[in-house]
Amino acid sequence: MEDYNKFSAVILGGGIAGITAALELARLGHDVALVEKTPFFGGRAAQLCCKATDACQKCGACLVEGRLTALFQEPRISLYAQTELLESSRTNGFFQLRLKQQPRVINPERCVDCGLCQDECPAAAQGAIITTGVTRNHPRYAVNPAACLFFLDGSCRVCQQICPPTARAIDLDQQEEIIDLEAGAVIVATGYRPADPACRPHYGYGRHPQVISGAELEERLRYGQGLAGSDEEIPRRVAFIQCVGSRDKEHAYCSQVCCAYTLRLARLLKHRQPEAEITTFYMDLQNIGRDAPRFQREALREIKVVRALPGDLRATADGSLRLRYLQEESAAAVEADFDLVVLSVGIGPGPDNAALASLLQAELTPAGFFQAASREQPSQTSRPGLFLAGTASGPRDIAGCITQALATARQASQYVKEL
Amino acid sequence: MSIARDLDIILAHGPELSASGIDYYKLGLWAAGLPKTRILALNPALPREELARRLRAFLYHGPKHRVLLAALEPQRRALNIIRLLLDEIGINPEFLGVLDLQEALGYLDPKTCSLKAETLIRMAAIMLTRAEPIATQELTVPSRVLVYGDSFAAIKSAVDLADQEYSVLLGFPGPTLHPLVPGVALTQALGEELRQLAAQAQAHPAIRLLPQARILAVEGSAGNFQVRLKTPEEVLEEQVGAMILAPELELRPGDAIGAPASHPRVLTQTRLEEILAAPEEAGDLLGTGDAPLQVAFLGPDSHPLALRRALETAKKFLSRDNCQVLLFIRDAKVGAPGLEADLEEAASSGLIVVKLPGLPALSLENDRPRLRFFDPVMHQEESLACDLLVLAEVYGPGAANAGLIGILNLWPSPPGFLQGDNVRNLPVITNRRGIYVAGPARAAMELDQALAEADAAVSEVHQLLGRGRATAPQGRAVIDRGRCVLCLTCQRLCPHGAVSWDNRAIINELACQGCGICASQCPNEAIQIRNFTDDQVAAAMENLDPRLTPKIIAFLCQNSAWEAYLAAVKMHQAVLPPGFTPLRMPCAGKIDIDYLLKAFTHGADAVLVLGCHPDNCRSQQGNAHALFRVERAQVMLEEAGVDPRRLVFRTLAANAPQDFLAAVRHLADLLEGLKAA
């Protein structure tokens, strides 16, 4: 096995949990490989916006930034972007992993981030060229072979032709690479997928442009498209609807983060636009932050909350959205109009969990998350040497992911030392 | 004058530099004309051996000189050169300046681009030639740690530390170790692993148990705490390098009913668990035979743990025939693993969940508790007699915490817990370096999370103490003993508890985080933060290029504003006003009123101070100090006839580059307006 690159641990997933675990293992003196499926590190937490009003609202989204900076400067961590697991086997307690790295079409040294490739790409809408808002040491753009016309049928070379001759950063003839790694421990930190906002069809997601998901609102606020900038006004009447993709038959669990991000976002909108009237429709308000009673008291001074999930939603003649719901106080159906409806989508299992679990011989929970060894040992699996971090094993907030990733790293370090 | 020492400049140029519109050849010629500098143009795409050869030839005097590497996005395009310089040539990190030229791009006028690039290089050269290396030193510290508390987090911390060859004092308030598993009946037997963990703590040769111990006083700082502990037998004076606090949670009556009615059929959750564990002593409370029994749980809605605990006991009644169980709550706090499924399962086996905006009123009728409430579903007043009324309890902070907060000088929040509610503290850090918290010391939480935090806390202690051989930077903050008048302003202000004194103030280098709050408040200017010195800031401000306007000097906290500035320049490819001069600060609290006033005397049109949001400062209150100083300076400016609006303080987060841009835009617009007027 001498042609394997050897590491103490291979971490699958370059989000907040994977990065935290990698940095902690490096700090404990281990060489680690961090494998990320997409071209960019940082994961979903790096897409979230700062929700501070007059003061920090303790969402923790800013904690990703410093860790990303540290990640790219840490010589003990080898980074593999656009890389997926193909095969896994085990001999003498060591994992042998075969990985596939997608062709690295855009040369990071040559690219000047001009964005022409994305502007001109005929399949841009299908996601052939994807971009990131997080950049440390890589280009802001990457070619996604799954949607790129060149990789699908060889019919298009527009990006390579349009790339400025002084840069010549795009080479579509790059080949994918097979990478073999050996590791004492494997940490699954592959994260989650936000619940599909269309899973409750009666909320009209996809039919009405004024119905967006919580994740989309975060993105708009973070990148200042519309809601954050002064160019466009914050809508005056905003509704948040809780538990979309949580606490129902298919998702028999509470996602734990949605009440928190909803009320924080609601307060942020109210802070930016004091005229705004914001209503949150909910089943049960979960504890938010470490001083939950205080947070709730303060939030409810600014935000109206209604214990009811609306029955239906339709557009009115003036272009607003009418929600119909059962009023708790009067036990009567009432209607209210809104300019924007935000669906608070929950945390769903990662899209590759089933495939990954079968490759790694791991078990999944009925909901589709990775199964931890026990409630007391959330970082371990039934398979020694295979560890879990972050939302791969179920809903967690950013702080929870960081704490668990630190513990996972220490347990993996211990395990590898005894190997 | 401006470039204080010899400096070697490496201009890394790939194809991107020409594509970007900077004439690097002209830029190189210009840089070669700077005093005391030598310059090497280097293409990072060269093979590694060739790069190393050229670097060695250029840096022939070894790593003695300071080296400035200028490139477009150097972390991305010249990372190989950075690694060679640091790892193979052995440049001291403080002697290597890495400059991103990105900010110089984007101006329409190529002349402005070159001027800007030159200014960036000159500024970096001015700062770097005034930089001093920070050596690391090895300090001998006690490898003894005090763990205080009787939670499983405390026990696990103690055992893990002892296993790693630390000597551990495990102090706890009660006569025996009595940890609880939150969310589980108090009477439930411990699992095998937890029993073993507790037994290990009792028997470990490296753990000294101190039952009924109270912390009386703590002096000193990280790596050297003197702790006075009182036990029933004696008062101990111990020297420890660090502390982990993990006092157990305490169960308190919930807010369900003002005062629990004193009646045998009105029980606390704890009492019910006792009865269920010894039903033979319960008399007819639990009902007899198959007579119907009505049980109501009132208000386990403070925390998912409270709900979990109520459901565990409710299940025992649900499995009985002829038993009706009701759960009165305001919100179902199901935000914990598995709890939603548990609640669903209980409901499907007959649990009646009544959700009300407020909890029912309690009275006693016919020797039975009776609840009155407005049923929101039936929309009518209801009244319900029950055989057992179970009052929920709240998992609150340990009672001993209140004393610890004062003795240890901790900033508590939420009330009664030992850690400030600042995300920079996550998960186990406190405002005192060397004092860590785990699990129930900082919040009510599930056991698995508490144990994970014990892991994290042990890791922090090990990182700090290194089994008795700690490494710390040497001379990061320096006190000029000739200037110190022992006013102890620094000691009062230090958020990390790093300052003590003999006949002058002394900085504990293991505790010091280099935030510089002390340095900028010292009335006699006796403290300097290395590589963020007053001289460096002054030299930068004296050398603003008069050709680049408007002149905006920005003091940026490196924990937030600096990251946001870098992101704005890279990601948004923002074009900043040509005269924008960013100065990186270790914390907004390093900003000195002198800096603000001098900036204007050196010709600044405006000054921007950017720090972290309130409650988000790594040094707790650096941002508050900055705001205070800005407000003072604004008053002084007004007295001197300068429009105080030219000095702006804002807070932002590292991930909010658009807030950075908004602040710059605000100032640029203001200056436009003032110019027009």
Chai-1 contact restraints between the chains, C-beta under 6 A:
chainA,res_idxA,chainB,res_idxB,connection_type,confidence,min_distance_angstrom,max_distance_angstrom,comment,restraint_id
A,C50,B,A653,contact,1.0,0.0,6.0,A-B,restraint_1
A,C50,B,N655,contact,1.0,0.0,6.0,A-B,restraint_2
A,C50,B,A656,contact,1.0,0.0,6.0,A-B,restraint_3
A,A52,B,H613,contact,1.0,0.0,6.0,A-B,restraint_4
A,A55,B,H613,contact,1.0,0.0,6.0,A-B,restraint_5
A,A55,B,P614,contact,1.0,0.0,6.0,A-B,restraint_6
A,A55,B,D615,contact,1.0,0.0,6.0,A-B,restraint_7
A,C56,B,H613,contact,1.0,0.0,6.0,A-B,restraint_8
A,C56,B,D615,contact,1.0,0.0,6.0,A-B,restraint_9
A,C56,B,N616,contact,1.0,0.0,6.0,A-B,restraint_10
A,K58,B,V423,contact,1.0,0.0,6.0,A-B,restraint_11
A,G60,B,V423,contact,1.0,0.0,6.0,A-B,restraint_12
A,A61,B,N655,contact,1.0,0.0,6.0,A-B,restraint_13
A,C62,B,A653,contact,1.0,0.0,6.0,A-B,restraint_14
A,C62,B,A654,contact,1.0,0.0,6.0,A-B,restraint_15
A,C62,B,N655,contact,1.0,0.0,6.0,A-B,restraint_16
A,E65,B,E563,contact,1.0,0.0,6.0,A-B,restraint_17
A,E65,B,A654,contact,1.0,0.0,6.0,A-B,restraint_18
A,E65,B,N655,contact,1.0,0.0,6.0,A-B,restraint_19
A,P108,B,R76,contact,1.0,0.0,6.0,A-B,restraint_20
A,E109,B,G14,contact,1.0,0.0,6.0,A-B,restraint_21
A,E109,B,R77,contact,1.0,0.0,6.0,A-B,restraint_22
A,R110,B,P15,contact,1.0,0.0,6.0,A-B,restraint_23
A,V112,B,E16,contact,1.0,0.0,6.0,A-B,restraint_24
A,V112,B,A19,contact,1.0,0.0,6.0,A-B,restraint_25
A,V112,B,S20,contact,1.0,0.0,6.0,A-B,restraint_26
A,G133,B,M571,contact,1.0,0.0,6.0,A-B,restraint_27
A,T135,B,K570,contact,1.0,0.0,6.0,A-B,restraint_28
A,T135,B,M571,contact,1.0,0.0,6.0,A-B,restraint_29
A,N137,B,Q75,contact,1.0,0.0,6.0,A-B,restraint_30
A,N137,B,R76,contact,1.0,0.0,6.0,A-B,restraint_31
A,P164,B,A19,contact,1.0,0.0,6.0,A-B,restraint_32
A,T166,B,S18,contact,1.0,0.0,6.0,A-B,restraint_33
A,T166,B,A19,contact,1.0,0.0,6.0,A-B,restraint_34
A,A167,B,A19,contact,1.0,0.0,6.0,A-B,restraint_35
A,G224,B,Q658,contact,1.0,0.0,6.0,A-B,restraint_36
A,A228,B,Q658,contact,1.0,0.0,6.0,A-B,restraint_37
A,R247,B,E340,contact,1.0,0.0,6.0,A-B,restraint_38
A,A252,B,A341,contact,1.0,0.0,6.0,A-B,restraint_39
A,Y253,B,E340,contact,1.0,0.0,6.0,A-B,restraint_40
A,C254,B,V334,contact,1.0,0.0,6.0,A-B,restraint_41
A,C254,B,G335,contact,1.0,0.0,6.0,A-B,restraint_42
A,C254,B,E340,contact,1.0,0.0,6.0,A-B,restraint_43
A,Q256,B,G335,contact,1.0,0.0,6.0,A-B,restraint_44
A,D284,B,D331,contact,1.0,0.0,6.0,A-B,restraint_45
A,D284,B,A332,contact,1.0,0.0,6.0,A-B,restraint_46
A,L285,B,D331,contact,1.0,0.0,6.0,A-B,restraint_47
A,Q286,B,G335,contact,1.0,0.0,6.0,A-B,restraint_48
A,R290,B,P414,contact,1.0,0.0,6.0,A-B,restraint_49
A,R290,B,D421,contact,1.0,0.0,6.0,A-B,restraint_50
A,R290,B,A443,contact,1.0,0.0,6.0,A-B,restraint_51
A,D291,B,P414,contact,1.0,0.0,6.0,A-B,restraint_52
A,E328,B,P376,contact,1.0,0.0,6.0,A-B,restraint_53
A,A331,B,H379,contact,1.0,0.0,6.0,A-B,restraint_54
A,R375,B,D448,contact,1.0,0.0,6.0,A-B,restraint_55
A,E376,B,D448,contact,1.0,0.0,6.0,A-B,restraint_56
A,P378,B,D448,contact,1.0,0.0,6.0,A-B,restraint_57
A,G394,B,P337,contact,1.0,0.0,6.0,A-B,restraint_58
A,A399,B,L426,contact,1.0,0.0,6.0,A-B,restraint_59
A,I402,B,L426,contact,1.0,0.0,6.0,A-B,restraint_60
A,T403,B,P427,contact,1.0,0.0,6.0,A-B,restraint_61
A,T403,B,A452,contact,1.0,0.0,6.0,A-B,restraint_62
A,T403,B,E453,contact,1.0,0.0,6.0,A-B,restraint_63
A,Q404,B,A452,contact,1.0,0.0,6.0,A-B,restraint_64
A,L406,B,A456,contact,1.0,0.0,6.0,A-B,restraint_65
A,A407,B,A452,contact,1.0,0.0,6.0,A-B,restraint_66
A,A407,B,D455,contact,1.0,0.0,6.0,A-B,restraint_67
A,R410,B,D455,contact,1.0,0.0,6.0,A-B,restraint_68
A,R410,B,S459,contact,1.0,0.0,6.0,A-B,restraint_69
